[in-house]
Amino acid sequence: MSGCAWQVTYRDGRVIRWIEAPVPRTPLSLAIFLHEVGHHVIGFDRFKRRCEEEFHVWQWALHEMRRLGVEPDEKVQRRFERSMQYAVDKALRRGMKDLPVPLMQFRPAA
């Protein structure tokens, strides 16, 4: 299960926002759906670093789940952690030197 969020900006200034995500039927599919919506809510240009954007989008999605009365289960927590580990590892491989403090917990083991 995965998703994608993107936007298209036209010359006349119109912006069309899109997501591809699973239909929310389980806590995990709801988390992925909300995560993709979160990219538009948070905004693609709000954070300089992609891994930082991912962290804040995941935080927003988990908060929204709780607000809707759906407690994130173990599968959701595992997906969040694995997603963040992947994003942080990718950023470090690409040369990021100053990892934000909230993302330190997702660094690969030495």
Sequence and secondary structure as in RCSB ss.txt:
>XXXX:A:sequence
MSGCAWQVTYRDGRVIRWIEAPVPRTPLSLAIFLHEVGHHVIGFDRFKRRCEEEFHVWQWALHEMRRLGVEPDEK
VQRRFERSMQYAVDKALRRGMKDLPVPLMQFRPAA
>XXXX:A:secstr
   EEEEEE TTS EEEEEE     SHHHHHHHHHHHHHHHH TTS SSHHHHHHHHHHHHHHHHHHTT    HH
HHHHHHHHHHHHHHHHHHTT     GGGGGGS   
